[in-house]
Amino acid sequence: MSKLDQVLILDPPSDLRFKGPFTDVVTTNLKLKNPSDRKVCFKVKTTAPRRYCVRPNSGVIEAGAAVNISVMLQPFDYDPNEKSKHKFMVQTIFAPPNVSDMDSLWKDAKPDDLMDSKLRCVFELPSENDKVNEVEAIKAAPVMNSVKAESLASTVPAAASPDDSDLKKAQDKCKRLQIENSKLAEENRQLKDEGLRLRKVPRSDHMTSNSTSLLGREASPASLPSLLVVIAAIFIGFFLGKFML
């Protein structure tokens, strides 16, 4: 029985390219797509497991679905004269109806049921043109940021500044409040003056009545001699009339 062809569609199909410099982790992506109507289990293997980190390195792809795999190359001292011999293999198998133990599935799998695809690792250093473009991009970044900032500054005030009519209304309202405050202060002062005036009026009336009574008392002794003269005249007239009779 001939070996089954790979059911998954790999992107990229044959090469995994890693672009230096390799002084830091370099990541490339691998996409696995399942065009069939069955679930497919997959496993990613490499000839240099200490140099790479693969996430995820195994799993199940539903019918018609796809999965993205990140392949991370660890930092190392790159020698341009040394050709890369690292390789990856994507191994697949159709999943049974109820798959639970993946380890047992791969352990008990028959060789004729397995499908695989191999990929070659390619290391690339940035070219001179790429370096120039990168430097120009770094230089252009502050200029672009300043242009964006100026554009934003020119548009934000128009949207954020208060309307002139609203500002004028607020100023007019403030003036009206100040005028009303002045009027209330003036009315309060007038009320205080009126209260003081009302307190003084009863005292002046009392003083007037007292002075009148005092004048009456002083005038009564002056009218006493005339009263005695009248009484004496009456007595004299009474006695004269008696003697004459």
C-alpha positions in Angstrom: 0.0 0.0 0.0 1.4 3.4 -1.1 1.9 6.1 1.5 -0.8 8.7 1.7 -0.2 12.2 0.3 -0.2 15.1 2.7 -3.8 16.2 3.2 -2.9 19.6 4.7 -1.9 22.7 2.7 1.3 24.2 4.0 2.2 27.9 3.7 5.1 28.2 3.0 5.1 24.8 1.3 8.8 24.0 1.4 11.1 26.6 3.1 11.1 28.2 6.5 13.0 31.5 6.1 14.6 33.2 9.1 16.0 36.7 8.5 18.9 37.9 10.6 20.7 39.4 12.4 20.5 36.4 14.7 21.5 38.2 17.9 17.9 37.9 19.1 15.0 35.5 18.7 13.8 35.4 15.1 10.3 34.2 14.4 8.7 32.9 11.3 5.1 31.6 10.8 3.8 28.4 9.3 0.1 28.0 8.3 -1.6 24.6 8.1 -4.9 24.4 6.4 -7.2 21.4 6.4 -9.3 21.3 3.2 -10.8 17.9 3.9 -14.1 17.1 5.6 -12.4 15.1 8.4 -10.4 16.1 11.5 -6.6 15.9 11.1 -4.1 15.6 13.9 -0.7 17.2 13.3 2.7 17.1 14.9 5.7 19.4 14.1 9.2 17.9 14.4 12.7 19.3 13.8 16.3 18.0 13.4 17.5 20.7 15.9 15.0 20.8 18.8 17.4 22.8 21.0 17.6 25.6 18.5 13.9 26.1 17.9 10.7 26.7 19.9 7.5 25.7 18.2 4.0 26.9 19.3 1.8 24.9 19.0 3.9 21.9 18.1 0.8 19.5 17.9 -2.9 19.5 17.9 -6.1 18.8 15.9 -7.4 20.8 12.9 -11.1 20.7 12.3 -12.5 20.1 8.8 -12.1 23.2 6.7 -10.2 25.0 9.4 -6.6 26.3 9.7 -4.0 26.9 12.3 -1.0 29.3 12.5 2.3 28.0 14.0 5.1 30.2 15.3 8.6 28.8 14.8 11.1 30.7 16.9 14.8 30.5 16.2 17.0 31.1 19.3 20.0 33.5 19.1 23.3 32.1 17.8 26.6 33.1 16.2 25.8 33.0 12.5 28.4 31.9 10.0 27.5 32.9 6.4 29.8 30.2 5.0 28.0 27.5 6.9 24.9 26.2 5.1 21.9 25.4 7.2 21.1 21.7 7.5 18.1 22.2 9.8 14.9 20.7 8.7 11.3 20.5 9.9 8.7 17.8 9.2 4.9 18.2 9.6 3.4 14.8 10.3 -0.3 14.3 10.1 -2.9 11.6 10.5 -6.7 11.5 10.2 -8.3 11.7 13.7 -10.5 8.9 14.9 -14.1 9.8 15.9 -13.3 10.1 19.6 -9.7 11.2 20.0 -8.6 11.8 23.7 -5.1 10.4 24.1 -2.8 12.0 21.5 0.3 10.2 22.7 -1.4 6.8 22.3 -2.7 7.9 18.9 0.8 8.7 17.5 2.3 5.7 19.3 -0.2 3.2 17.8 -0.4 4.8 14.4 0.4 2.6 11.4 3.1 3.9 9.1 0.7 3.6 6.1 -1.7 6.0 7.9 0.9 8.7 8.4 1.3 11.7 6.1 4.3 14.1 6.2 5.8 17.1 4.6 9.4 18.3 5.0 10.6 21.9 5.1 14.1 23.3 4.8 15.4 26.1 7.1 16.9 29.1 5.2 18.9 31.8 7.0 19.1 35.2 5.4 21.1 38.3 6.4 19.6 41.7 5.6 21.0 43.1 2.3 22.6 46.6 2.0 19.4 47.9 0.4 17.4 46.6 3.3 19.7 48.3 5.8 19.4 51.6 3.9 15.7 51.3 3.8 15.6 50.5 7.5 17.8 53.5 8.3 15.6 55.8 6.1 12.5 54.4 7.8 14.0 55.2 11.3 14.9 58.7 10.2 11.5 59.3 8.6 9.7 58.1 11.7 10.2 61.3 13.8 9.2 63.4 10.8 6.0 61.4 10.3 5.3 61.6 14.0 5.8 65.4 14.0 3.5 65.8 11.0 0.9 63.7 12.7 1.3 65.7 15.9 0.9 69.0 14.0 -2.1 67.7 12.1 -3.6 66.6 15.4 -2.8 69.9 17.0 -4.5 71.8 14.2 -7.6 69.8 14.4 -8.0 69.3 18.1 -8.4 72.9 19.1 -11.3 73.4 16.7 -13.1 70.5 18.2 -12.1 71.1 21.8 -12.2 74.9 22.1 -15.4 76.3 23.5 -17.8 78.2 21.2 -17.5 82.0 21.3 -21.2 82.4 21.8 -21.2 80.1 24.8 -18.2 82.1 26.3 -20.1 85.4 25.7 -23.2 84.0 27.4 -21.1 82.9 30.4 -19.6 86.4 30.6 -23.0 88.1 30.4 -24.4 85.8 33.1 -21.4 86.6 35.3 -22.0 90.4 34.9 -25.7 90.0 35.7 -24.9 88.1 38.9 -22.5 90.8 39.9 -25.2 93.5 39.3 -27.7 91.5 41.3 -25.2 91.0 44.1 -24.7 94.8 44.2 -28.4 95.5 44.3 -28.9 93.0 47.2 -26.1 94.6 49.1 -27.7 98.1 48.6 -31.1 96.8 49.7 -29.5 95.2 52.8 -27.8 98.5 53.7 -31.1 100.4 53.3 -32.9 97.9 55.5 -30.3 98.4 58.2 -30.7 102.2 58.0 -34.5 101.9 58.2 -34.2 99.7 61.3 -31.9 102.2 63.0 -34.3 105.0 62.2 -37.3 103.1 63.6 -35.4 102.3 66.8 -34.8 106.1 67.3 -38.4 107.3 66.8 -40.0 105.9 70.0 -37.2 107.5 72.1 -37.9 111.0 70.7 -41.7 110.6 71.3 -41.0 109.6 74.9 -38.8 112.5 75.4 -41.4 114.9 74.0 -44.1 113.5 76.3 -41.8 113.8 79.2 -40.9 117.4 78.4 -44.6 118.3 78.1 -45.5 116.8 81.5 -42.6 118.6 83.0 -43.8 121.9 81.6 -47.2 121.2 82.9 -45.8 120.6 86.3 -43.7 123.8 86.2 -46.7 125.9 85.1 -49.1 124.7 87.9 -47.4 126.7 90.8 -47.6 129.9 88.7 -51.4 129.5 88.4 -51.9 128.9 92.2 -51.9 132.6 93.3 -54.7 133.5 90.9 -56.8 130.6 92.3 -56.3 131.9 95.8 -57.3 135.4 94.8 -60.5 134.0 93.3 -61.3 132.1 96.5 -60.5 135.2 98.6 -62.8 137.3 96.5 -65.6 134.8 96.9 -65.2 134.8 100.7 -65.0 138.6 100.8 -68.1 139.0 98.7 -69.9 136.5 100.9 -69.0 138.4 104.1 -69.8 141.8 102.6 -73.2 140.6 101.5 -73.9 139.2 104.9 -73.1 142.5 106.7 -75.0 144.6 104.3 -78.1 142.5 104.9 
